[in-house]
């Protein structure tokens, strides 16, 4: 299911990516999101806020508009 959501978001002409930190069991973690008009792709990662983690939600080949 998540793969189809991430694909749909990356096929959108405009997305809004974001990441937010939180704690899981006292340890740092990150929630990555990329949303469009139809929904959001979500990905939780422990201590990951880099390019590799971002690419799991936002395709490196994404050619649409990213709104920050």
Buried (B, 14 or more C-beta within 10 A) or exposed (E): EEEEBBEEBBEBEEBBBBBEEEEEEEEEBBBBBBBBEEEBBBBEBEEBBEEEBBEBBBBEEBEBEEEE
